[in-house]
Amino acid sequence: MKKRVNNIQLGKQGITENFISSLKNHFKNSEIIRISVLKSARKDKLQVKAFSEEILEKLGKNYTAKIIGFVIVLKKWRKARA
């Protein structure tokens, strides 16, 4: 089975309840989501790390994040990660 990757953007609105529910909907169809952090939302690389931590906190323990430049790659696992 091929892993499907969805791409979404995080803009100046930041992380809202709407954004989180949108993420959860995308995870119904794919295991991996790439979030591009737009220039209007970020100041520096530390801001991107803060966004990834906040997203993981709101999604739960079944998700992991990896930061590549200004892109956050989220992966959903079947079992919770420690």
Backbone as CSV, one residue per row, in Angstrom:
resi,resn,N_x,N_y,N_z,CA_x,CA_y,CA_z,C_x,C_y,C_z
1,MET,0.843,-1.191,0.000,0.000,0.000,0.000,0.883,1.248,0.000
2,LYS,0.609,2.134,-0.908,1.401,3.351,-1.021,0.960,4.378,0.020
3,LYS,1.938,4.999,0.653,1.625,6.037,1.636,1.264,7.310,0.908
4,ARG,0.130,7.869,1.254,-0.317,9.094,0.616,0.121,10.282,1.466
5,VAL,0.634,11.316,0.806,1.120,12.500,1.513,0.253,13.688,1.122
6,ASN,-0.282,14.374,2.119,-1.055,15.585,1.877,-0.215,16.799,2.228
7,ASN,-0.414,17.885,1.488,0.292,19.138,1.758,-0.714,20.193,2.181
8,ILE,-0.443,20.857,3.298,-1.268,21.990,3.691,-0.361,23.130,4.131
9,GLN,-0.948,24.318,4.258,-0.167,25.492,4.605,-0.631,26.072,5.934
10,LEU,0.329,26.584,6.687,0.036,27.270,7.943,0.336,28.742,7.716
11,GLY,-0.689,29.566,7.767,-0.542,30.985,7.457,-0.572,31.874,8.683
12,LYS,-0.891,33.147,8.460,-0.815,34.141,9.530,-1.851,33.934,10.629
13,GLN,-2.895,33.147,10.361,-3.882,32.847,11.403,-3.256,31.988,12.507
14,GLY,-2.226,31.246,12.161,-1.566,30.380,13.132,-2.344,29.093,13.341
15,ILE,-2.164,28.494,14.509,-2.806,27.220,14.814,-4.125,27.502,15.517
16,THR,-5.211,27.259,14.803,-6.549,27.479,15.353,-7.246,26.127,15.504
17,GLU,-8.413,26.131,16.120,-9.196,24.898,16.244,-9.554,24.375,14.859
18,ASN,-9.841,25.300,13.951,-10.165,24.935,12.579,-9.000,24.219,11.906
19,PHE,-7.797,24.720,12.125,-6.598,24.124,11.543,-6.401,22.701,12.064
20,ILE,-6.579,22.511,13.371,-6.417,21.183,13.980,-7.465,20.213,13.449
21,SER,-8.729,20.652,13.338,-9.769,19.757,12.818,-9.504,19.430,11.347
22,SER,-8.957,20.385,10.607,-8.587,20.139,9.218,-7.486,19.078,9.139
23,LEU,-6.506,19.170,10.052,-5.431,18.165,10.105,-6.004,16.771,10.356
24,LYS,-6.911,16.679,11.316,-7.505,15.380,11.653,-8.254,14.801,10.454
25,ASN,-8.933,15.667,9.693,-9.633,15.198,8.492,-8.645,14.686,7.450
26,HIS,-7.527,15.365,7.282,-6.513,14.924,6.319,-5.920,13.578,6.726
27,PHE,-5.797,13.336,8.033,-5.219,12.069,8.491,-6.146,10.883,8.256
28,LYS,-7.418,11.128,7.936,-8.322,10.019,7.614,-7.921,9.373,6.290
29,ASN,-7.300,10.162,5.400,-6.938,9.658,4.079,-5.453,9.375,3.905
30,SER,-4.616,9.902,4.792,-3.176,9.719,4.593,-2.448,9.567,5.919
31,GLU,-1.264,8.969,5.850,-0.453,8.757,7.047,0.476,9.929,7.320
32,ILE,0.857,10.633,6.250,1.846,11.703,6.381,1.270,13.013,5.851
33,ILE,1.489,14.086,6.596,1.057,15.419,6.162,2.241,16.366,6.240
34,ARG,2.453,17.111,5.162,3.505,18.130,5.133,2.847,19.486,5.317
35,ILE,3.278,20.211,6.352,2.740,21.540,6.625,3.806,22.566,6.264
36,SER,3.514,23.379,5.264,4.426,24.461,4.889,4.088,25.675,5.743
37,VAL,5.062,26.158,6.500,4.844,27.340,7.329,5.185,28.560,6.474
38,LEU,4.171,29.346,6.168,4.346,30.492,5.278,5.107,31.622,5.970
39,LYS,5.676,32.523,5.175,6.458,33.638,5.713,5.635,34.517,6.648
40,SER,4.332,34.650,6.366,3.477,35.508,7.185,3.268,34.942,8.595
41,ALA,3.530,33.643,8.784,3.292,33.003,10.075,4.546,32.871,10.930
42,ARG,5.722,32.971,10.326,6.948,32.665,11.062,7.877,33.869,11.161
43,LYS,8.698,33.813,12.185,9.758,34.801,12.335,11.105,34.143,12.037
44,ASP,11.274,32.920,12.567,12.533,32.197,12.405,12.292,30.707,12.576
45,LYS,13.371,29.927,12.574,13.255,28.466,12.699,12.711,28.045,14.072
46,LEU,12.995,28.832,15.096,12.477,28.512,16.429,10.956,28.587,16.451
47,GLN,10.393,29.505,15.688,8.940,29.642,15.591,8.336,28.370,14.983
48,VAL,9.013,27.802,13.984,8.531,26.572,13.343,8.551,25.424,14.346
49,LYS,9.602,25.342,15.150,9.688,24.299,16.187,8.561,24.457,17.208
50,ALA,8.277,25.699,17.589,7.188,25.965,18.532,5.848,25.531,17.938
51,PHE,5.639,25.807,16.647,4.405,25.378,15.978,4.275,23.862,16.010
52,SER,5.366,23.151,15.717,5.301,21.687,15.676,4.975,21.119,17.055
53,GLU,5.572,21.703,18.104,5.289,21.234,19.462,3.833,21.481,19.839
54,GLU,3.309,22.640,19.452,1.914,22.966,19.760,0.953,22.042,19.019
55,ILE,1.269,21.746,17.752,0.420,20.842,16.958,0.411,19.445,17.574
56,LEU,1.588,18.937,17.944,1.671,17.604,18.552,0.908,17.549,19.871
57,GLU,0.995,18.617,20.639,0.295,18.674,21.918,-1.219,18.586,21.709
58,LYS,-1.720,19.246,20.673,-3.162,19.263,20.418,-3.653,17.992,19.732
59,LEU,-2.792,17.326,18.948,-3.217,16.115,18.243,-3.200,14.883,19.146
60,GLY,-2.217,14.754,20.012,-2.139,13.597,20.887,-0.864,12.802,20.700
61,LYS,-0.793,11.629,21.344,0.435,10.841,21.392,0.656,9.949,20.169
62,ASN,-0.317,9.831,19.276,-0.161,8.955,18.113,0.561,9.625,16.957
63,TYR,1.118,10.799,17.172,1.725,11.562,16.092,3.167,11.929,16.418
64,THR,3.990,12.016,15.366,5.354,12.506,15.526,5.585,13.577,14.470
65,ALA,6.556,14.456,14.743,6.846,15.542,13.810,8.331,15.591,13.515
66,LYS,8.640,16.019,12.300,10.023,16.204,11.871,10.051,17.543,11.135
67,ILE,11.049,18.357,11.428,11.132,19.667,10.802,12.239,19.662,9.752
68,ILE,11.871,20.048,8.532,12.837,20.160,7.444,12.701,21.575,6.895
69,GLY,13.643,22.427,7.244,13.552,23.831,6.814,12.355,24.495,7.455
70,PHE,11.439,24.992,6.618,10.218,25.608,7.132,9.010,24.715,6.879
71,VAL,9.260,23.410,6.805,8.196,22.432,6.594,8.162,21.488,7.793
72,ILE,6.951,21.265,8.307,6.748,20.308,9.402,6.127,19.060,8.777
73,VAL,6.772,17.918,8.965,6.248,16.656,8.436,5.650,15.884,9.605
74,LEU,4.330,15.671,9.554,3.637,14.940,10.610,3.346,13.525,10.148
75,LYS,3.516,12.575,11.055,3.214,11.183,10.746,2.307,10.632,11.824
76,LYS,1.296,9.891,11.393,0.376,9.259,12.334,0.770,7.797,12.504
77,TRP,0.823,7.360,13.750,1.159,5.969,14.075,-0.085,5.269,14.604
78,ARG,-0.091,3.955,14.503,-1.230,3.197,15.016,-1.248,3.188,16.540
79,LYS,-0.074,3.064,17.129,0.023,3.049,18.595,0.665,4.328,19.085
80,ALA,0.336,4.721,20.286,0.881,5.942,20.867,2.390,5.835,21.043
81,ARG,3.091,6.918,20.800,4.546,6.991,20.985,4.852,7.530,22.363
82,ALA,5.956,7.081,22.935,6.332,7.517,24.278,6.879,8.939,24.262
